[in-house]
Amino acid sequence: MTASSISIPAVLDIENLNTSFMLPGGELKVLRDVSFSVARGEILGLVGESGSGKSITGFSINGLLSPPGRVVSGSIRLNGEEIIGLPPAAMRKLRGAKIAMVFQDPMMTLNPVLKIRVQMSDALRAHKRLGRSDVRSRSIAALEEVGIPSPEDRLDAYPHQLSGGMRQRVAIAIAMLHEPDLIIMDEPTTALDVTIQGQILALVQRLCRERGTALIWITHDLAVVAGIADRLMVMYAGRIVEEGPVDTVLDTPAHPYTRGLIDSVPTRGMRGQRLKQIPGRMPALVDLPEGCAFQPRCPSATDACKTPPIYQAFLQGHSVRCRHPISEVPLREASG
Amino acid sequence: MSSPILKVSNVSRRFGEKSDIIARLLARLGLIRPKPVVTAVDDVSFTLERGRVLGVVGESGCGKSTLGRMIAGLLPPSEGEITLDQGDGQHRAMPMQMIFQDPFSSLNPRKRVRELVCEAPRVHRIVEHGELQAYVEQLMERCGIDPSVRDRYAHQFSGGQRQRIGIARALAVEPEVLVADEAVSALDVSVQAQSINLFLDLRDVFGLTYVFISHDLGVIEHIADTILVMYLGRVVERGPAEDVFARPMHPYTRALIDGVPRLDRRRVTYEPIKGDIPSPIDPPPGCHFHPRCPFAQPQCREERPETRQVEGRLVACHLAEDINQHKEPSAWQVTPSA
């Protein structure tokens, strides 16, 4: 949808993606009409709270959904080619080579009984025929690239011998091995300490800028993506509720939920005061309210919100799914 | 608001130091290596005034949780002492309580909310038996849990609600000091704001004193009056929160504060502090922070910096004054990128 308005060709183009979990009790719709695109070299921040569907979006793109979850309808195009419905073997060729993913906990994604060397050579050889010395030199280069000291020695280490930050670097090095067009990072720094998080942010930012890799950074923390993202997308209960350039979304949020999220973050100059809070909590997906899912918690909800709002362009490059988008009200002055 | 309620003097905690006589003998003979000793908390002192909030910040392995556990009385210190001054002469059974990070593992899954909350006041006879139910309901309401759900089990609640149950349980014994260890870290942003508000409200209602432990500097900056920055077991800086955040003196504090992503920091180029946090088993000599410090001098490698008073706060850095003469010396300052 937005791809046509941007001159840079989209690496990823998603249209009306619907993903569901087929449970014994019926179909649970976890993603509804998700449409967005990511351009080459662009960093997209995908923000949402637990249960908003942000991780499922990542899994759907990467073809990592396992039953009972499956993509019900919609289209995901990578470099213009449809990848929904690809046979598993073809999908496997893409995964790791064209799309890579980095997860929150590298201890879960790295194999604990294999040395780093083996894990890197597996990843390399999955997509390229390479000789031993090639594999070694490429692995070392990749580790060097992510700032791991004495990479030759680290190749023979097991994941548990590395610190959390180092493990995440290794995971990023593996994701970058084939210079993918798109990397999806699912809360990659949530488990890390502040100083290490800063290091990872700097690293990812540099790698993506240098190589023109498109990046989707999935997080619940608005502040993390504020620093590195070009564009922000906010999800709530399986739907995109707002999307736009990072400055626009953070300075003049149009959706009351986005505004609520921003107000919930402690900021300087508010010391010791009560934070503005969003009342209630996110509804369970099995029991979504009629119409707009945010309506029971929304300060500006009216009867009109009982029918589903459409996703509409609000301003240039700024879209919102709301019947009463906030406009021209300066931030922090509207009622919370 | 004035008299100190909590006094922590020269408290240290070591782990793994006790070995039996045979192990010691063998170690002496050089047959086995002596057990490694981790000094989790190293000579920490402070006082906390009634009704104030102390924020303890630091990264993993800095000893903040160990310190919290010692304050709450869950762990005896290896050295030093922690005293609580119950000024009003009124003796309370359990003056210190702790709120844990993970509300999933700190609530007994086999007990109903009502039982979880009323167990301690019943055992300690804080409330008459006949008044228990009303007491529990009142507490639940105060903490924002609908009393009608008192017969449910912990797994039937969301993370934020479970945290509230943990808070209600802690308040049930009328504590004076609450130690909250990463109490809001695991929560979603909107739930976190609700929790922080609850903590602020309860402080006003019950006159509580908090020790708030967190790695999240944004939360600490919001809620704390005084902050204590720890690195590998030692306090590197302590002072009024506002001052410390406005003008951090220790290079580590500065690195922490500069490293925090903020909503108003857009498209920045992160130039983070280098290196990993060293292992607490084998911390670097001298100043623990010197291998990562951009200002480190030979002195820092050898001499442990004493905690000194510098401009109204305590700093453990040899170079505190020199560093602070330069206004923007930070090697890792976040700068807007082109």
Interface residues (C-beta under 8 A of the other chain):
Chain A: E49 S50 S163 G164 G165 M166 D193 V194 T195 I196 Q197 G198 Q199 L201 A202 Q205 H220 D221 L222 A223 V224 A226 G227 I228 D230 V246 D247 L250 G260 L261 I262 D263 S264 V265 P266 T267 R268 M270 R271 G272 R274 L275 K276 Q277 I278 R281 M282
Chain B: E59 S60 S158 G159 G160 D188 V189 S190 V191 Q192 A193 Q194 I196 N197 L200 D201 H215 L217 G218 V219 E221 H222 I223 D225 A241 E242 F245 A255 L256 D258 G259 V260 P261 R262 L263 D264 R265 R266 R267 V268 T269 Y270 E271 P272 I273 K274 D276 I277 W332 V334
